[in-house]
Amino acid sequence: MKSTRLLFLLFFLSLCFFAVLTRFFYWQVIAGDKLSVTAQKQRFKTVEVSAPRGKIYAFDDYPLVLNKNLFFLYVYLPNCPSFIKELPEKLSPIFVSDFLSKESSPSANLDTEGLIKEERVKISQNLSSGKKWVILKRRLSLDSKKEIEDLGFNCLSFESESFRDYPEGSMSAQLLGFVGFDKNGNQKGYFGLEGFYNQQLSGLPGLMVEEKTLIGRPIFSEKRVKESVSSGMNLNLYSDRVAQFILEEELKKGIDIYGAASGWGVILDPVSGGILAMAGFPNYDPANYTEFTGSLFSNPAVSEGFEPGSIFKPLIMTAALEEEVLTPETKCDRCAGPRKIGDYNIKTWNEKYHPHSTMTEVIQNSDNVGMVFVSEKLGKERLLDWLKKFGFGEKTGIDLQGEAALPIRSDKDWYPIDLATVSFGQGILVTPIQLTRAFSVLANQGWLIKPKVVQKIWLGDKDVFLTEESGEKRIISPKVSEEIKKMLINAVENGEAKNLKPARLVIAGKTGTAQIPISGHYDQEKTIASFIGFTPADNPKFVMLISLREPSSSPWGSETAAPVWFNIANRLAYYWQLF
């Protein structure tokens, strides 16, 4: 009986041993590779390492956009149940101090205690979210990181994050754009240069293998590179920081003085096509873009359409001169009074009329009736053809994200009244960059150039990539270019804004006042006041457009936009030594 039980026990033990042996054989031989991979996955994790984003520099190599490393703080709650109540009290003063240190001019009246109380509440809410891992704060400075580490909470950890740094603050904000996060949490450029050149600036991310503990926490000392990071390319712009500063300061001042709702300015090199400065107000701070409404992110100089008003007249006059349907001395035989076209009466801006005025005087007097005479000389087919030659109806191709095309209506949709009003800049939508580009044709002996912001793209000390050269084309002759320059010089010297012109500058330019269309009709009080021109007129350094939307002190461009333009031009002339 005993021997039977013993044999049964031996058999059972042998069976168990065989089963274990079989299982070991399965784990080691049959499923060995698969289980090894699973173990590796549990122990190691491959993470993507973002590449340092390319930097952006002005033409003189001064940095406009750099990168800086900040830190985000997170907590693993299972490791510090006894510390949870202390964290809000200890961390909130550090968070507020970190915030205040980043403010360029913190108000002396700030309620610091109130801010600390708010932070304390936020931290408590995060800690009670029910999650094991909780991010408590992003964008902490190195000093704040060290201060928190000194508190001695072993449940707190940090990770480094790269953020954009703007040495010039909010200057050039709408030109530069900003870096945000896409739906997957990856950094991505939006608007302006950051959006247009996002691929070049982003570089190529690398891969890093990181070892984890049994509970899943990373072992920061056990990391190794699997694929190295390739840094983003850098950009050098045509932008001149001094010109940009002058433009923004004077434009902002003009908006305040004349009570305008907004404004924009473009300064373009008419030879290279380089954007020397570009601004729009109101704008935003790209370092803190989340604190601003999204309507401020678009650059009005490339994305906003407006009816230009009288600053459009020189372009129509140029077309007529090039087509040889008139000369600067041609006299208008239909300028003695208002013109009736269909059901509409077209009048001059001040209801003063100039019988038998020359074309030079039509531009000088900004005569709407005289411009109707010019459009009739051109005719519908040639006028629409010249709108396209000047680049209207299509994008300029400028290297900024968000450019609007604003197509021109088809030929069949143009009526006699439309041809009349477009001659003085009403009934047609253009963008500021389209208009500045077209006006540069008058300044550079007739060449239609492509505007561009970036001068070169480079990576490292030796690898230099110049931006693509655009194919320029001459659309007016040097003779017509000189004729229209003389007409524009005369308009500045003898026009409505003649008393405001800087004495030492020879300026070719034109004022403009356009009514704003609202709900199918033109508002009788709201206008866009503009001045566009170039100087020195014989060898232009720059073409500049200044526009103020809805100035309240005066609706006229000669009394609002022109003074701003002249102030900027005068300061630029001293800076560039144009006298």
KEDRENKE-865826 format. One record per residue: residue in three letters; y, z, x of N, C-alpha, C in turn. Coordinates in steps of 0.05 Angstrom, whole numbers, plus 5000, padded with zeros to 4 digits. Each point is the difference from the previous one (the first is absolute). Layout:
N
AlaYZXYZXYZX
...
This chain:
579
Met497650005017502450004983502550005017
Lys499950185021502350015018500349745016
Ser497649895008500249755015501149774983
Thr499450004974501149804982503050024998
Arg501050254997502950044998501449925026
Leu498650065023501149945025500249705004
Leu497849864992500049715002502349874983
Phe500350124976502149904981502850045012
Leu500350245013502650055012500649815023
Leu497949965017500349815022500649724991
Phe498649934978500549734989502949974990
Phe500950214986502750004988502149995023
Leu499550165021501950005022500049735015
Ser497649895002499949735013501549794983
Leu499650034974501449814982503050035003
Cys501050255000502950055004501049895026
Phe498450065021500849905027500149695000
Phe498049874987500049714999502449904985
Ala500750144978502349914983502650025017
Val500250235014502550045017500049795022
Leu497749955012499849805021500849724989
Thr499049944976500649754987503049974995
Arg501150234991502949994994501749965026
Phe499150145021501349975026499849715009
Phe497649884997499649725007501949824985
Tyr500350064973501849844984502950025010
Trp500850255004502850055009500549875027
Gln498150035019500549925027499649705004
Val497949894987499349725006500949814978
Ile499150054976500649814978502950004992
Ala501150244995502850024990501950115022
Gly499049995025501650125022502749875003
Asp500149745000502649865005501950054977
Lys499050004975501750044977501150285000
Leu498350205005500950285000501950055023
Ser499649875022501850035023502849904993
Val500249774986502649904991501350194980
Thr498350114982501150194980501150255014
Ala498650105020500950235015502649945015
Gln500149765011502449935014502449994981
Lys499549904976502249984980500950284992
Gln498150194999500750274992501650145022
Arg499349945025501250145022502549865010
Phe500049734999502349855011501349834978
Lys502649965002501549854981501849805015
Thr499949754992501849805012502549984983
Val502350055014502549994986501849785012
Glu501749894983501949795009502450145012
Val500949915023502350115014502349794998
Ser502150074986502249814996501449935026
Ala500949765002501449915024502950085000
Pro501250065023502950065000501549754990
Arg501750044981501549784988502149905020
Gly500449745000502049885018502850104995
Lys501650005020502850104998501949774995
Ile502450074990502049804994502650075016
Tyr501049795014502450045017502249814992
Ala502550095005502349824997500049805023
Phe501949825000500149785020500350115028
Asp501250245003500550125026497850205008
Asp497749984987497750175006500450294991
Tyr502050064985500350274990498150034976
Pro498550224999498050034978501250064973
Leu499149854980500850054972497850144985
Val497549945008497750144987498050075021
Leu499350255002497950105018497950154985
Asn498050115014498050164988500250295010
Lys499350194983499950285009497550134987
Asn498850175016497750144990500750264986
Leu499250034976500350244984497250104992
Phe499950214986497450124994499850074971
Phe497549974989499650124974498150235002
Leu500550204984498650265001498150024976
Tyr497550065006498150044978498450255004
Val498750104978498650255001497249954989
Tyr498050135013497250004989499650284988
Leu500250014973500150254986497550185003
Pro497649895002497750195003500250175025
Asn501549915020500350155025502050234999
Cys501650014979502150215001500650124972
Pro497950104986500650124974501950235002
Ser499950155022501650245002502949945007
Phe500549745009502749935009501649854979
Ile498749934978501349824981502650124989
Lys500050254995502550134989502250015021
Glu499350005025502150025021501249735006
Leu498649784996500949735008502749924988
Pro500450034973502649924989502350155012
Glu499750265005502150175010500749925029
Lys497949955016500449945029501049725005
Leu499049814984500549715006502749904989
Ser500850114977502349894986502650005017
Pro500650225015502449995017499949795022
Ile497649955010499749805022500449724988
Phe498949954976500449744987502949944995
Val501550204990502949964994501649965026
Ser499350165020501449975026499549725012
Asp497649904997499349735010501649794985
Phe500350034974501649824983502950005009
Leu501150235004502950025007500549895028
Ser498150025017500449905028500249705000
Lys498949864980500149714999502449894985
Glu501550184987502449924986502349955020
Ser501249764998502149935020502550184996
Ser500650084976502350174995499450194976
Pro498350205005499350184978502450144989
Ser500150024974502350144987499950305005
Ala502350115005500250295005499450154974
Asn500249874977499650134975497249984990
Leu498149915017497349974991498850284994
Asp498550024978498750244993497350025014
Thr500150105025497550015016497950174987
Glu500850234989498150184987498749864976
Gly501649844985498949854978498049795008
Leu500649875023498249805011497350125008
Ile500250245013497650145008498350084976
Lys501450094979498550074976498649764988
Glu501349774999498849764990497549925016
Glu500350015027497749945017497750194996
Arg500650264996498050204995498349934975
Val501449924979498749924975498249765004
Lys501149795015498449765005497550065016
Ile500250175020497650075016498050144983
Ser500950194983498150154983498649814980
Gln501549814989498849814982497949835014
Asn500649915025498049845015497550165006
Leu500350255007497750175007498350064975
Ser501149984977498450064975499149754987
Ser499949775015499249754988497049984995
Gly498450185013497149994997498649835021
Lys501549875018498949845021499450175025
Lys498049915016499450155024502049925022
Trp500649755002501949905020502749954986
Val502150125010502749974987502049935021
Ile501549784996502349935017502450164991
Leu501150165018502250184993502749885006
Lys500249835021502649895007499649765018
Arg501749804996500049765017502649995016
Arg500049855022502449955016501250255012
Leu498350175010500950245014500649935030
Ser502150125011500749955028498150165018
Leu500249935026498350135020500750305001
Asp502650064999500950285001498850164976
Ser500149884976498950144977496950035002
Lys498749805012497150025004499450245018
Lys501550035022499550225019500550274986
Glu502150014984500750254985497850084981
Ile498849804987497850064981497550085015
Glu499549875023497650085016500250295009
Asp502550095006500450275009499350214979
Leu499949914975499350194978497150095002
Gly498349845012497250085005498149964977
Phe500749834981498149954978498049795008
Asn497450085003498049815010499149804979
Cys500950024976499249814979502049774998
Leu502150005016502049795000499549805022
Ser500349744994499649795020502249804998
Phe500449845021502149805001498849735007
Glu501349794990499449725009502649875006
Ser500049835020502449865008500449754982
Glu502549954993500649764984502449865014
Ser500049735000502249855012501949914977
Phe502550065003502049924981502349845013
Arg501449854985502349855010502450185006
Asp501349955022502450155008502349805002
Tyr502350084989502349824998502350125016
Pro500449925025502150125017502849964988
Glu500449794984502649954988500150094971
Gly498250174992500050104972499549794980
Ser501749994979499649814978501449735006
Met501249975023501349745006497949785000
Ser500749784989498349764998497550044982
Ala500150204982497750074984498749774986
Gln501749854985498949784984499249765017
Leu501049985024499149805019497350075012
Leu499650255006497650095014497650044981
Gly500550114975497950074983498850275008
Phe497750084990498850255006497049985001
Val498750215010497050015001499150214981
Gly498349924981498950184980496949995002
Phe498750054978497150015000498949824977
Asp497949855006498849844979498150164983
Lys498649884981498350144982497750145013
Asn499349925025497850125015501050225020
Gly502650054999501150215017500749905028
Asn499949745004500749895027502949925001
Gln501250035024502849935003500449704996
Lys502349944987500649724995503049974998
Gly501149785011502849944999500949884974
Tyr502250094990501149904975502949925003
Phe500749774989502849905000500949935029
Gly502249845001501249945025498149905022
Leu500650085025498449925022497350145000
Glu499950254991497450145000498049864982
Gly501049904977498249854982499349735010
Phe502049855010499649725009498149995024
Tyr500450185019498550005025497950225001
Asn499050084976498150224999497549955017
Gln498949764999497649945015500550025031
Gln502249895009500650025029500650285009
Leu501450154983500850275008497650204998
Ser498149944983497850194995498150025024
Gly499549785014498050015021497250014988
Leu498050065017497250024991499050285004
Pro498950124979499050285003497550015017
Gly499450245011497650055015498050174985
Leu497750055011498050164988499350245018
Met499750234989499450245015497650144987
Val498150095016497750154990500650305004
Glu499850154979500650295000497650164991
Glu499450215015497750184993500950224981
Lys498250074981500650204980498150245002
Thr501050224990498350244998498149984976
Leu498350204996498150004978501449994973
Ile502450134999501450014974501949774997
Gly500049815020501649764996502750015013
Arg500750215014502750015014499849845026
Pro502249855006499949845025500250185024
Ile498549925022500350135026501949845016
Phe502550095002502249835011499649945029
Ser498550175014499649955029497849795004
Glu498449944979497849815003500749744986
Lys501849845013500749744989499749795022
Arg499249774993499849795020500849734987
Val501249835015501049754990497749804998
Lys499949874978497949794996501349725004
Glu502449974988501649755004502850095005
Ser501349895020502750085008502149894981
Val502350134999502249924983501649785013
Ser501049814985501849805010502750044986
Ser502050085016502650074990501449764986
Gly501850074981501549794986502049875018
Met500949764993502049855016502850114994
Asn501849965018502750104998501949764993
Leu502250074986501949804992502750055013
Asn501249785010502850015009501749834981
Leu502250114989501649874980502449865012
Tyr501349834984502649905007502250224993
Ser499250204985501850204990501650145022
Asp502650024996501850145018500750274987
Arg499350225013500450264988503050064994
Val501749925018502950054996501049844976
Ala499249754998500749834977498950124974
Gln497550095001498850124977501550254991
Phe500850175020501450244993502749944988
Ile501549805011502649934990499749894971
Leu498049824996499649894973499550224980
Glu498150185006499350214981502450194995
Glu501450085021502250184996502249884983
Glu500849755006502249884985499149924972
Leu497549914997499149934973499950254982
Lys498950225011499950244984502850104993
Lys501849985019502850084995501349834979
Gly499449735001501249824980498950064972
Ile497450064998498850064974501450254988
Asp500550205017501450244991502949954992
Ile501449865017502949954995500549844975
Tyr498449794996500449824978498350064976
Gly498550235001498550094977497849814991
Ala498649875019497949814993497450144995
Ala498449874984497350114993498149975024
Ser500349785015498249955022501449785017
Gly498649945022501149795018498049915020
Trp500449775013498349915021501549845020
Gly498949975023501349855022497949875018
Val500649765009498249865019501849895022
Ile499150045025501449895024497949835015
Leu500549745002498149815010501249845023
Asp498449965021500749835022499549714991
Pro502149834996499649744989498649805018
Val499750075026498649825019497050075001
Ser499450255006497150075002498750064973
Gly501650074980499050094975499250295000
Gly500550145022499350295002501750174982
Ile498750194987501550204983501050215019
Leu502750015003501350205017500350274986
Ala500349994974500150254984499649924971
Met498950194984499549964972499850274987
Ala501450034977500050264987500549974970
Gly499150204985500550024972500250294992
Phe501850054981500450284990500049994970
Pro498950224987498850235013497349935013
Asn499350175021497549965014498450265000
Tyr498250035019498150235000499450085029
Asp498650225003499150095026497049935004
Pro499349815018497249925002498250225009
Ala501050205013498350225009499250184977
Asn501549994978499550174976500149834975
Tyr498749765001500349814979499050104973
Thr498150205000498950104975502150154984
Glu502250085012502150154986502049824986
Phe499649735002501949814989498649824979
Thr501649904982499049824979499249735013
Gly497949884989499049755011502049764998
Ser501950024983502049784997501749975025
Leu500150205017501749995024498549875024
Phe497449954997498449905023500549705006
Ser500549854979500549715004502649955014
Asn500049805017502449925014501649804984
Pro502450084989501449824982500949745014
Ala500250005026500949765014497949784999
Val497550074995497949794998498749994973
Ser500350214984498450014975501850004975
Glu502650035002501750014977501549744995
Gly499749894976501449764993502750074987
Phe502049845006502750044988501449734998
Glu501949994981501749764998502350045020
Pro500349815019501850045022503049984994
Gly500649844979502949974995501349815020
Ser502550045006501649815016499149975029
Ile498450185011499049965027498149765001
Phe499249904977498249774999501649735002
Lys502650024995501649754999500049845026
Pro500150135023500049845025497549845004
Leu497750094989497549855002500149744984
Ile501050024975500349774983502049805012
Met502250115010502149835013498849865024
Thr498450145016498749885024498249764991
Ala498550044979498349794990501649754993
Ala502350044987501749784991501249865025
Leu500750155020501149885025497949845014
Glu497550105001497949865014499249754985
Glu500150004974499449774984502349804999
Glu502350085012502449835002501149914973
Val499750184980501249944974502950114999
Leu500850155020502750095003500550095028
Thr502550065007500850105026501650264996
Pro500750145021501650244997502749944987
Glu501049755003502649934989499949884972
Thr497649964990499849894973501450184980
Lys501549884982501550164980498550014973
Cys500150234988498750044974501949904978
Asp499149804985501749894979499350124973
Arg498450225000499250134975500450305002
Cys501950095015500450285006502550124987
Ala501249854981502650104989499650224979
Gly497550044990499550204980497050044997
Pro499350174980497150054995498449754995
Arg497450015007498349774994498150084977
Lys499849824981498250054977497549835005
Ile497750145001497449875003498250104978
Gly499449824981498550084976501650214984
Asp498850234995501350214985501450205018
Tyr500149945026501050205019502749915012
Asn501850195004502549965014499850135028
Ile500349845021499950115027502950045010
Lys500550255008502750075010499950085029
Thr502450035012500150125027499950304997
Trp499450145022499650294999502550154992
Asn502449895007502550134993501649844980
Glu498749794988501349824980502649885011
Lys500149955026502149845012498849745009
Tyr501449784995498849735005501749855021
His498649835014501249865023499649704998
Pro501749864986499749714996500149865028
His498249805003499949835024499650165025
Ser498650234999499350155024497949865016
Thr500250025027498049885017497550175000
Met497849905011497550155001500350255018
Thr501649985021500650235016501450224983
Glu501849924983501450194982498250104978
Val498149844992498050104980498550235011
Ile499149985025498650235012501950235005
Gln502449955009502050215005500750154975
Asn500349864978500750124974497650104984
Ser497649945011497550074986500149904971
Asp500649744998500649874975497449914986
Asn499250134978497649934985500249724988
Val502449934990500449734988499749795022
Gly501150055023499749825022497249965009
Met498350214999497249985007498449844979
Val500850014975498749834980500549715007
Phe502449945009500749735009498149925023
Val499450185018498349945023497149954990
Ser499050164982497349974990499749734985
Glu502149924986499949744986499949775020
Lys501450035023499949795020497249985012
Leu498750235003497250005011498049894980
Gly500250094975498049934981497650185001
Lys498549994978497750194997497949965021
Glu499249755005497749955018500750095029
Arg502349935010500750075027500650315003
Leu501250124979500650285001497450165002
Leu498149944983497450155000498549955026
Asp500349755011498749945025501150175023
Trp502650054999501350165021499450304997
Leu499650094976499150284997497450045015
Lys498249804998497450025013500349975030
Lys501849825009500549975029501050255013
Phe501650154986501050265010498050224999
Gly497649944989497850205000499850174975
Phe501649944980499850164975497549914984
Gly498950184985497649944985497450065014
Glu500250085026497650075015500650235019
Lys497950135010500450225018501049895027
Thr501650165013501049925027497850035021
Gly497950164994497950055019500650235019
Ile502150164994500650225017497750205001
Asp499650125024497750175004500550294990
Leu500350024974500350254986498449994974
Gln498650224994498450004976501850024975
Gly499449854979501450034975502149794995
Glu500049785016502149804995499549854974
Ala502249964985499949864974500649705004
Ala498749834985500549715002502249904982
Leu500150104975502049924980500149704997
Pro498049884987499949704997502449894985
Ile500749765006502249864986498849874975
Arg501550004978499049874976499549715004
Ser498149894985499449725002502349834990
Asp500049755009502349824995500649984970
Lys497949994983500549964972501450234986
Asp500050235013501250244989502950045008
Trp501249805014502850025008501749834981
Tyr502150134990501849874982502849985013
Pro501849844989502749985012501350265005
Ile499850204982501250265005498850145024
Asp497349965004498750135022501049895027
Leu500349735001501049885025502950085005
Ala501550054979502850095004500050295011
Thr498550184987500150285008498750055028
Val497949855007498850045025501949935023
Ser501949834995501949925021501750235009
Phe500450204982501450255009498250244999
Gly497449965003498250225006499150174976
Gln500249894976498950144977497849834988
Gly498050144988497749854988497949935020
Ile500150125024497949965020499450275014
Leu497550065003499250255014499249935029
Val501050165019499349975028499650285011
Thr498650015023499850265014502150015022
Pro500950235008501950025022499149855026
Ile497450025006499149875025500149694997
Gln499449904976500249714995502849915004
Leu501950154989502849925002501150015028
Thr499250215015501050035027498849785018
Arg497549944995498849785015501449734994
Ala500549954975501449754993502849995012
Phe501450225000502750005011500049975031
Ser497750085013499949965029500049705007
Val499249834981500149715005502849915006
Leu501950124986502849935004501150105027
Ala498750205011500950135025498849875025
Asn497549894997498649925024499749695003
Gln502049864990500049715002497949864983
Gly499150144979498449864980497050065000
Trp499150195016497150055002499150224980
Leu497949934985498750194982497950155017
Ile500450265004498250155017498450204984
Lys497850095012498450204986500850285009
Pro500850184982500850275008497550165008
Lys500450165021497750165009501050275011
Val498350204997500750275008498750075027
Val497649915005498550075024500449785021
Gln500750095025500449825022497549955016
Lys498450225003497449965014498150224991
Ile497449945004497950194994498450045026
Trp499650245008498750055026498250245000
Leu498250005020498150215003499550045030
Gly500650235011499650055028502249895017
Asp499750005026502249915018500049705004
Lys497749874997499949725007499749824976
Asp498750094979499449834977502549984983
Val501349785000502449964983499549764982
Phe500550054974499749794980502749954987
Leu501149775005502649934987499449924971
Thr501950064983499649934972500149704997
Glu498849904979499849714996502849874997
Glu500449795015502549864998500049824975
Ser502250014985500149854975501249735005
Gly499349804984501149745002502749984986
Glu502149985016502749984988500549714992
Lys501849964981500849724993502949994993
Arg501349795009502949964996500349874972
Ile501750134983500449894974502849914995
Ile502050085017502749894998500949915028
Ser501849825001501049905026502050195013
Pro500349985026502150175014502849954988
Lys500549754992502649934989500650164975
Val498050014981500450154975500150305006
Ser498450085020500150295007502850085009
Glu501349835016502750075009502049984977
Glu499649824981501849984977499950254983
Ile497550084994499850244982500950255014
Lys499650025027501050235015503150024997
Lys501449775003502950014998500850084972
Met498649914980500650084972499650304996
Leu497950115013499550284996501950185017
Ile500849905023502150145015502650024984
Asn500749774988502449994983499750194976
Ala497650024988499750184977500450295008
Val499250075025500550285009502950045007
Glu501249815013502850035009502049994977
Asn499349864979502049964978498950094973
Gly497650114999498950084974500850284992
Glu498650114980500850254987499750245020
Ala498349985019499550225018501449975027
Lys502049825002501249935026501350245013
Asn501150194985501450235012498150215011
Leu497449974995498150205010498549915025
Lys500349745007498549895022500950125027
Pro498050075017500750095027501649785015
Ala502250085012501949805011498949845023
Arg498250125016499149865024497549844995
Leu498949994976497549854995500649754984
Val498749785008500049754984497550004984
Ile500350034973497750034982499949774981
Ala497649894997499549804979498450144978
Gly501150014976498650164979501049954973
Lys498750134981500749964971499450254985
Thr501850084982499650224982498549894975
Gly498850194985498649934976499850234980
Thr500349934975499850194978498349884979
Ala497650124995498249884980499650204977
Gln500249904976499450174977497050044998
Ile499150234990497250074999498949934972
Pro497949834999498849944974498450234989
Ile500650084975498650214986499349914972
Ser497450014993499149934973501149734990
Gly499849805017500749734992503049945001
His501750185009502849945003501150145024
Tyr502449925009501250125024501750244992
Asp499650225015501550244995502949945010
Gln502050074984502749945006501250195021
Glu498750225005501150205019498350045025
Lys497449984998498350045023499749745017
Thr500450035026499949775018498550075026
Ile499349795015499050035027502249885018
Ala501250165016502249915017498949955028
Ser500749775012498849925026502049885018
Phe499350005026501449845020497949915019
Ile500149745007498249895020501649835020
Gly499350025025501549855020498850035028
Phe501349875020499150015027502350015019
Thr499650115024502050025020498750035027
Pro501449925022502449835001499349734989
Ala501949884985499449764985499249775017
Asp501049985025499449775016497350035014
Asn499050255004497450045013498950264988
Pro498949994976499350244984497950175014
Lys500650265002498150205009498250094978
Phe501150014976498450094977501149894974
Val498249984981500649944972499550264985
Met501850094982499650254986500749974970
Leu498250124984500450024971500350304993
Ile502050064985500450274989500449984970
Ser498450154984500249994971500050294989
Leu501750044981500150264986499549954970
Arg498050144989499449974972501650194983
Glu501349904980501550154981502150195012
Pro501849895017502150185010501950074977
Ser500850264999501650094977503050005005
Ser500850005026502850005006501349734995
Ser498649795004500949724995497649824999
Pro500049814982497749824998499949785021
Trp502349975015500349765017498950045028
Gly498749795010498950015027502250025021
Ser502349884995502250015019501150285004
Glu499650174980501150275001497950225006
Thr497549925002497850205005498249915023
Ala498549794996498149915020501449895025
Ala502249864997501449895023501050215019
Pro501350224991500850215019497650125015
Val497750034987497650115014499249805021
Trp499949754993499249795019501850005024
Phe502650014996502049995022499750255018
Asn499550234988499750245016497649985018
Ile497849904989497649975016500449795022
Ala501249774993500449795020501850095022
Asn502150164994501850105020498650185020
Arg498350184990498550185017497949855017
Leu498749814988498149845015501449835021
Ala502449914995501549845020500650165024
Tyr500850254996500450185023497450055015
Tyr497950054985497450075012498949765016
Trp500249764989498949765013502149865017
Gln502450115001502249895016500649714993
Leu500549964975500549724990502949925001
Phe501850185007502849945001500649845026
